[in-house]
Structure formats: C-alpha cells, structure tokens
Amino acid sequence: MDHFLYRAGQLHAEDVSVAEIAAAVGTPVYIYSAATLTRHFRLFDEALGETPHLVCYAAKAAGNVAILKLLGDLGAGVDVVSIGEYLKAKAAGIPGERIVFSGVGKTRGEMAAALEGGIRQFNLESEPEMRALSEVASGMGAVAPVTIRVNPDVDAKTHAKIATGRSENKFGIPIAKARAAYAEAAALPGLKVVGIDVHIGSQLTELAPFEAAFTKVAQLTEALRADGHDISRLDLGGGLGIPYERSNSAPPLPVEYGQMVQRTLGHLGCEIEIEPGRLIAGNAGILVSTLIYLKEGEGRDFLILDAAMNDLIRPAMYDAWHDIVPLAEPAPGVEPRPYDIVGPVCETGDTFARARPMPPLTEGDLVAFRSAGAYGAVMASEYNGRPLVPEVLVSGDQFAVIRPRPSYEEMIGRDSLPTWL
C-alpha cells in the first residue's frame, strides 16, 4: 500500500496534488510520502513482535537525511555501507549504537571514523578486513563489536546483479569456513564477537530462500556457541521484495517474514537485526516527469520524457519494470496504445519501457513512475550534463524540497581548471 492516489481525477501524494509539486519544483522530481515510509517501517517493527529486535533501515535504498531522520525518530537503526552514509545517519540524529556498518570494502579511515563516532557493530566480510579492523581498533585503544557475514550459498532467485548469497558472489565468508574465521576473530585484539550476519540478496518474492539461509544460520549459531563464542545477535539483512508491477501477485508480507524468522531462529534467544530498504522506501516514492515529444517511428511510437536513465537507472541496469501512470486519471473505457517510453539521454539504453500500453497523452502532460522510492535518487548522476534530480517529502497537506535541483552554474562550478589552461 502507498499514499499516491487519484482524487477528483488528479494524482495526489497524501493530501497534496502531485501536479502542484511539479509546478513549484519542476520536473523530473522525486516525491516521497512520509505516511508510507512510516507505515512500512511499523509493519516490519510489528512483524517481529515481542522478539528483541532492531529494524536497521538500509540507507543505500534512499539515503536523504530527511528520510533517515523520519525513520530514526520512529526508532529505526540504520545500516550503512560507507562513511558517507554513516555521516548522513549521524546528521539525522541517529546515535552510533543504532548504526550498523556493512560493506565489503571498508577502509581503515572509515573504520577509525566509525569507532570514534560510535557504532553498534561492524559486519565483517573477509579475514583481511577482520585483521585491519583489529589493528585500527587496537591502535585507538578501542574494542570493535563485530559480526561476520557468512555466505550460505543459497540461490535467492532474484536478478543476478542483486543476488548476494551464492558461492560465486563477492559477499561474506563461505559458511563452511565460518568456524575458523570466528576462531581467528576471537583471538584478535580489539575485536569483540557479538553475532552472525547474513544477507542473500534483494527483491526476493518468496520466503523459501530466506528460510534455507536462516536454517543454516541457526545451525551455525549452535556450532559457534559450542566453540565458546557468545552469539547474542543475528543480523539477517534485508531483501524482501515489493510489487513493482501491480498486476502481479504480491511478495510475502512482513508479518509472514516475521513468522518465518520466529520459526527458524526464535529458539536461539538472540536479538534479531533486519536491514530492510526497498520494502520501506520503494513504494513510498514516485518519479514525476513531463512528456516532451510524442514521436511516430517506423512500426512503433515513442513518448520522449524529460526524465532519463541518469535520473532512474533501474530499467537500464536491471531491466526493471515500473508502472507509469498519467497524473490526470484516464476516463473510463479509454483505449490505451503501445508506446516505447524513453528519455533524452544519448543512449539506446535510455529506455524505460517498450510497447507499454498508455492512455492518450499530449506534449506537456505529466506522468509518474510508481515504486521509484528505492534505488532511484541515490543512483542518479549528472550524465550528459543533466543536473541531479531534486527530492521532495510530503507529509499530509504540506511538502518540502529535501534536496534542491542544482543550477547549471552550481554544477559547472564544481569543476576546476588546472593552472596551465
């Protein structure tokens, strides 16, 4: 469920007309619903019930400081994968004891900064990283709380570019080597083992892969405890998918996920950490764009928008589907026509949809890409000299720009000329 609905024939974000925001801010523009973000966080929080837990929102999905503050004020922790995300979380007022640092390539500088600023735990991904953190922490006279990310070799049955739990993926330590890795971590100065980390991929639409991975984690927990390790936390990552295409069947609900977590891991008495990103932010955001031209081609017609692959790269990178709807609700019985929906970037890959049935549109009409809140604005670039797309947050009947569109002067001003030119 989201809070982007037609009212009196016009698409609204909560109680604000989307067309009103587009007129004030321009297009393309990302618009987020605070009510949807709140609802989705609470669904996850409630799904884990009385089990001791912390929902650590994955900042990589949509990392605007305003979004992080909204969720942090609700009690969320944050999962970060860079010191930049860490500093954003701190700027949003989230304390270090609610920040988890993941990622396969943490630098020593990032480790030191997180230790100095406060951290709940580091999720370690390799033995070399483990040794580096030990050296950094020892040099600072600190002790770093750590989990080790294990790779359970489970096929998440998702897109190859977002699968992370198979043996050929770069993430984590093979689960068969986990006991040796934990033995080394326990012997290193500056580290304190607190739990196990696992994350098998993103946009999972069934629970079976999670259950297979968590069953392996339960077995590993018991083995590590037998080896003398104090395993008190289980970080289960994120990955639960959202229904991008409204006509398709919906992925499992958070409550069903929570029941599965309890069934597979509840007997261990561990605190549970989860790191949802897409399910919290995905349906909480739309990308609004203006139709520039309607072009008739040879055997196909094109809708050319002012949004492009640099604003929303998911279709080009992942062959991803987004429902695309006009801001003005089509009249009942209107016959759609197939169009290729494209952007102005000089790449054939700058294509959002092919032969997509759309109602009649004219130049200047506005359309919205649904389910664009996750991995949209955070992956945007200035390719083709196009300024970064702005972001807007709506709450009830008010809205605010939470990241402005830079001017061309600001964009160009970030470049500098060497003295010899």
C-alpha positions in Angstrom: 0.0 0.0 0.0 1.1 3.6 -0.6 -0.4 7.1 -0.3 -0.3 8.1 -4.0 -4.0 8.0 -5.1 -6.2 9.7 -7.6 -8.6 12.3 -6.1 -11.0 14.2 -8.3 -9.1 12.9 -11.3 -5.7 14.0 -10.2 -2.8 12.0 -8.7 -2.1 13.1 -5.1 0.8 12.4 -2.7 -1.1 12.1 0.5 -3.2 15.4 0.6 -1.1 17.3 -2.0 -1.7 17.4 -5.7 1.4 16.0 -7.5 0.8 18.5 -10.3 1.1 21.3 -7.7 4.5 20.0 -6.6 5.7 19.6 -10.2 4.6 23.2 -10.9 6.6 24.5 -7.9 9.7 22.4 -8.3 9.8 21.4 -11.9 10.4 18.0 -13.5 11.8 15.5 -13.2 11.3 15.3 -9.5 11.2 12.5 -6.8 8.4 12.8 -4.4 8.2 10.7 -1.1 5.3 10.1 1.2 6.1 10.3 4.9 3.0 8.3 5.7 4.1 5.5 3.5 7.6 5.4 5.0 6.1 5.4 8.5 3.6 2.6 7.7 6.2 0.4 6.1 8.7 0.8 9.0 6.0 0.0 11.5 4.9 -3.1 9.6 8.4 -4.5 9.9 8.7 -3.5 13.6 5.4 -5.1 14.5 6.2 -8.2 12.4 9.0 -9.1 14.9 6.6 -8.7 17.8 8.0 -9.4 21.2 11.3 -10.8 19.9 14.1 -8.4 20.9 15.0 -6.7 17.7 16.2 -3.6 15.8 15.0 -2.6 12.4 18.0 -1.0 10.7 16.9 0.8 7.6 19.3 0.2 4.7 20.4 3.8 3.8 21.6 2.7 0.3 17.9 2.4 -0.8 17.1 6.1 -0.3 19.6 8.0 1.8 18.3 11.5 2.1 18.9 12.9 5.6 15.3 13.8 5.9 14.2 10.2 5.3 16.8 9.0 7.7 15.6 11.4 10.4 11.9 10.5 9.8 12.7 6.8 10.3 15.2 7.4 13.1 12.6 9.4 15.1 10.4 6.3 14.8 13.1 4.2 16.5 14.8 2.8 13.4 18.5 2.0 13.3 20.4 2.4 10.1 22.5 0.0 8.0 25.3 1.9 6.2 27.9 0.8 3.7 30.2 3.8 3.6 31.4 6.6 5.9 29.3 9.0 3.8 26.1 7.1 4.7 27.3 6.9 8.3 27.8 10.7 8.5 24.3 11.2 7.0 22.8 8.9 9.6 24.6 10.9 12.3 23.4 14.2 10.7 19.9 12.8 11.0 20.4 12.4 14.8 20.7 8.7 14.8 23.1 7.6 17.6 26.0 5.3 16.9 24.5 2.5 19.0 21.8 2.2 16.3 24.2 2.2 13.3 25.4 -1.0 11.7 28.4 -0.7 9.3 28.2 -3.2 6.4 30.0 -3.4 3.0 32.8 -5.5 1.5 35.5 -2.7 1.3 35.6 -0.6 4.4 38.8 1.4 4.6 40.9 1.9 7.7 39.9 5.5 7.6 36.2 4.6 7.6 36.8 2.1 10.4 38.5 4.7 12.6 35.8 7.4 11.9 33.0 5.0 12.9 34.8 3.8 16.0 35.4 7.5 17.1 31.8 8.5 16.3 30.2 5.4 17.9 28.9 2.2 16.2 26.6 -0.7 17.1 28.7 -3.2 15.2 30.8 -3.8 12.1 29.6 -6.6 9.8 32.9 -8.1 8.6 33.1 -9.6 5.1 36.6 -11.1 4.9 39.6 -12.2 7.0 41.8 -9.3 5.7 39.1 -6.8 6.8 38.9 -8.5 10.2 42.6 -8.1 10.7 42.6 -4.5 9.5 39.8 -3.6 12.0 41.7 -5.3 14.8 44.7 -3.1 14.0 42.7 0.1 13.8 40.8 -0.6 17.0 43.8 -1.6 18.9 45.7 1.4 17.8 42.9 3.6 19.1 42.6 1.7 22.4 39.1 0.7 21.4 37.2 -2.6 21.1 35.1 -3.0 17.9 31.9 -5.1 18.2 31.7 -7.4 15.2 29.6 -10.0 13.4 31.0 -11.9 10.5 28.9 -12.1 7.3 28.6 -15.7 6.2 27.7 -16.7 2.7 25.3 -19.6 2.9 25.4 -20.5 -0.8 21.6 -20.1 -1.2 20.1 -19.1 -4.5 17.8 -16.1 -3.8 16.0 -16.5 -7.1 16.4 -12.8 -7.9 18.1 -10.7 -10.6 21.8 -11.8 -10.9 23.0 -8.3 -10.2 21.3 -8.2 -6.8 21.9 -11.8 -5.7 24.5 -11.8 -2.8 24.2 -15.2 -1.1 25.7 -17.6 -3.7 29.2 -19.0 -3.5 30.3 -17.1 -6.6 29.2 -13.7 -5.1 31.8 -11.4 -3.6 30.0 -11.1 -0.3 30.8 -12.7 3.0 32.9 -15.7 4.1 31.8 -19.2 2.9 29.7 -20.7 5.7 32.0 -23.8 5.6 34.9 -21.6 6.7 32.9 -19.7 9.3 34.1 -21.5 12.4 37.7 -20.9 11.5 37.0 -17.3 10.8 35.3 -16.8 14.2 38.2 -18.5 16.0 40.6 -16.0 14.4 38.3 -13.1 15.2 38.1 -14.1 18.9 41.8 -14.3 19.1 42.4 -10.8 17.6 42.9 -7.9 19.9 40.4 -5.0 19.5 37.5 -7.2 18.3 34.5 -8.4 20.3 32.4 -11.1 18.5 28.7 -10.4 19.1 26.8 -12.3 16.4 26.4 -13.5 12.9 25.4 -11.6 9.7 23.8 -12.9 6.6 22.2 -11.2 3.6 21.3 -13.3 0.4 20.0 -10.6 -2.0 17.4 -8.0 -2.8 13.9 -8.1 -4.2 13.1 -11.6 -3.1 9.5 -12.6 -3.8 9.2 -15.8 -1.8 10.3 -16.9 1.7 11.9 -20.2 0.8 15.4 -18.8 0.2 15.3 -16.9 3.4 14.2 -20.0 5.3 17.0 -22.0 3.8 19.6 -19.4 4.7 18.3 -18.8 8.2 18.2 -22.6 8.9 21.9 -22.7 8.1 22.5 -19.7 10.4 20.7 -21.5 13.3 22.9 -24.5 12.9 26.0 -22.3 12.8 24.9 -20.4 15.9 24.7 -23.6 17.8 28.1 -24.7 16.5 29.7 -21.4 17.4 28.3 -21.4 20.9 29.7 -24.9 21.3 33.0 -23.5 20.3 32.7 -20.9 23.1 31.5 -17.8 21.2 28.9 -15.6 22.7 26.5 -15.3 19.8 23.8 -12.8 21.0 22.8 -11.1 17.8 21.7 -12.3 14.4 21.7 -9.7 11.6 19.5 -11.2 8.9 20.0 -8.5 6.2 17.1 -7.3 4.1 15.9 -8.4 0.7 12.1 -8.7 0.9 10.6 -7.5 -2.4 7.9 -5.2 -3.4 5.2 -5.5 -6.1 6.6 -3.3 -8.9 4.0 -4.5 -11.4 0.6 -4.0 -9.8 -0.9 -6.8 -11.9 1.5 -9.4 -10.5 1.0 -11.3 -7.3 2.3 -9.6 -4.2 5.5 -10.8 -2.4 5.2 -12.1 1.1 4.1 -9.6 3.8 6.4 -8.5 6.6 4.2 -10.4 9.1 4.8 -13.6 7.2 8.5 -12.9 7.1 8.4 -12.3 10.9 6.6 -15.6 11.5 9.3 -17.4 9.4 12.1 -15.7 11.4 10.5 -16.8 14.7 10.0 -20.4 13.3 13.7 -20.8 12.2 15.6 -18.7 14.8 13.3 -18.0 17.7 14.5 -20.8 19.8 18.1 -19.3 20.0 17.2 -16.4 22.2 19.1 -13.9 20.0 18.4 -10.3 19.4 17.3 -10.0 15.7 18.5 -7.2 13.4 17.0 -6.8 10.0 18.0 -4.3 7.3 15.0 -3.6 5.0 15.5 -0.8 2.5 13.4 -1.4 -0.6 10.3 -2.5 1.2 10.3 0.6 3.4 11.2 3.1 0.7 10.2 1.6 -2.7 6.5 2.2 -2.8 7.0 5.4 -0.7 8.3 7.3 -3.7 7.4 8.3 -7.3 9.4 10.0 -10.1 7.4 12.6 -11.9 8.3 13.6 -15.5 6.9 15.7 -18.3 6.2 14.4 -21.8 8.4 16.5 -24.2 7.5 14.9 -27.5 5.3 12.3 -29.0 7.3 10.8 -31.9 6.0 8.5 -34.6 8.5 5.9 -35.6 8.7 3.0 -38.1 6.4 0.4 -36.6 6.5 2.0 -33.1 5.7 5.3 -31.4 7.7 6.9 -28.7 6.9 9.0 -25.7 10.0 11.1 -25.0 10.2 12.3 -21.4 12.3 14.9 -19.6 13.4 12.1 -17.1 16.3 9.9 -18.3 18.4 6.9 -17.2 20.6 9.2 -15.2 17.6 10.1 -13.0 16.2 6.5 -12.8 18.7 3.8 -13.9 16.9 0.7 -12.7 15.3 -0.1 -16.1 18.6 0.3 -17.9 20.7 -1.6 -15.3 18.3 -4.3 -14.1 15.6 -4.4 -16.9 13.3 -3.3 -14.1 9.6 -2.6 -14.5 7.9 0.5 -13.1 4.3 1.2 -13.6 4.0 4.5 -15.4 0.7 6.4 -15.0 -0.5 9.8 -16.1 -1.1 12.4 -13.4 -4.6 13.1 -14.9 -6.7 10.0 -14.3 -7.8 8.4 -17.7 -11.5 8.4 -18.3 -13.2 5.0 -18.0 -13.1 3.0 -21.2 -10.3 4.9 -22.8 -8.3 2.6 -25.2 -4.6 2.5 -24.5 -2.0 2.4 -27.2 1.5 0.9 -27.0 4.5 3.2 -26.8 8.2 3.0 -26.2 8.8 5.3 -23.2 12.3 6.9 -23.4 14.4 9.7 -22.1 16.6 12.3 -23.8 20.0 10.8 -22.9 22.1 9.8 -25.9 22.0 6.0 -25.2 19.7 3.4 -26.6 19.6 2.0 -23.1 17.8 5.2 -22.0 14.5 3.3 -22.4 12.1 2.9 -19.5 9.5 0.6 -21.3 8.8 -1.0 -24.6 5.4 -1.3 -26.2 3.8 -0.2 -22.9 0.1 0.4 -23.2 -0.7 4.0 -22.3 -3.8 6.2 -22.4 -3.8 9.1 -24.9 -1.2 11.7 -23.9 -0.2 15.1 -25.4 3.0 17.1 -25.1 3.3 18.8 -21.7 1.4 16.1 -19.9 2.9 14.7 -16.7 3.4 11.1 -15.8 4.6 9.3 -12.6 6.8 6.3 -12.3 5.4 4.3 -9.3 7.6 2.4 -6.8 10.6 4.6 -7.5 11.5 5.5 -3.9 14.3 2.9 -3.6 17.4 2.9 -5.7 16.2 5.9 -7.6 17.6 9.2 -6.5 20.5 7.6 -4.7 21.8 6.1 -8.0 21.2 9.3 -10.0 24.0 11.0 -11.8 24.8 14.1 -13.9 25.4 12.1 -17.1 25.0 14.2 -20.3 25.4 17.3 -18.2 22.0 16.9 -16.6 21.6 18.3 -13.0 20.8 15.9 -10.3 17.1 15.4 -9.8 15.5 17.1 -6.8 13.7 15.3 -3.9 10.5 16.3 -2.2 9.0 15.0 1.0 5.2 15.2 1.6 3.5 14.9 5.0 -0.3 15.4 5.0 -1.1 18.6 3.2 2.5 20.0 3.2 5.6 19.4 1.2 9.2 20.4 1.3 12.2 20.2 -1.0 14.7 18.0 0.8 17.3 18.1 -2.0 17.2 21.0 -4.4 18.0 20.7 -8.1 21.4 22.3 -8.6 21.6 25.2 -11.1 23.8 24.7 -14.1 26.2 27.3 -12.6 26.5 25.2 -9.5 27.0 22.0 -11.5 29.7 23.6 -13.7 31.2 25.4 -10.6 32.3 22.0 -9.1 34.8 21.6 -12.0 38.1 23.5 -11.8 40.7 24.3 -14.4 44.4 23.5 -13.9 46.7 26.4 -13.8 48.2 25.5 -17.2 44.9 26.0 -19.1 
